[in-house]
């Protein structure tokens, strides 16, 4: 097992890999006590599957050659379930690796299920079994044990074959464009960066007036900025429930603020406490027309719940027939909109319309029906009604 701990060896490896058409990447990290993921190990291999582990925590190692490789546009970066790895590299490099290929997304259109794990793909494609017993190891501890390194390196050993197999299937079936939107989203910085004044949207707020929502937004923004500044998890600064409680009670003094249930008294002292009170005041005094609004839900037809259930069945049948993960074809929100009469959403555009959308509209219009025969659901065109 090759572990790189010095800059000279890393330069040599990256120079060699920069000449390859693609490389495979994985990481081990921890983030239980931080806002940003703490990178603890980088695993990398070339097309032949020879694995290397790079220790970013080793004193004196310069990761610049690796970062240059990751943004080298001539080399495809292959990852599995890439989102968290991409977030790590964006924070460290300031830009995203490019171009990339996510094998989990590709597997979803190649008949491997809803969210195919790396272990599942390794078993199905490479006939290999991955021992995941070291998955929740202390990756920040040093020295790393052999069993940890073996587990970590296994995540890139089979990735080349998985990539080549999926890429071939996509080409043979003409489905390369089917995953283009998802791949493109992974290459956008907005996917990983939460703007402070958009952070409130992740908090479940229901049945509240505009000014309370405004206070929630201001408090969530303060929390986001504080968490980033001090590199601590959001919930360690202020819990969601405390934000909602503060927004409802609207304390005006430090003494009142400290009494809010679930709020850590130590965190309300000093600048944070002052920032919270100022945020409350901003939200209370905001002009009504400038207050944020909860996302509007489409108006449901009286039969929409039942129609959504029928659409789910249709989606399952059509997805199975096309060997594609249903959640990649249409989200539940898409089904709700279609049931409510909306005829323009992601499920009704491009290849998704061909696989499912067109039939979904026909079902809504009564031009398609579902029937059960021998325990299986069948889809058929409805007979036209006679005058």
Beta strands, then each sheet from edge to edge (+ up, - down):
strand 1: 2-4
strand 2: 22-30
strand 3: 38-45
strand 4: 51-54
strand 5: 76-79
strand 6: 100-102
strand 7: 368-373
strand 8: 376-381
sheet 1: 1+ 4+ 3- 2+ 5+ 6+
sheet 2: 7+ 8-
end
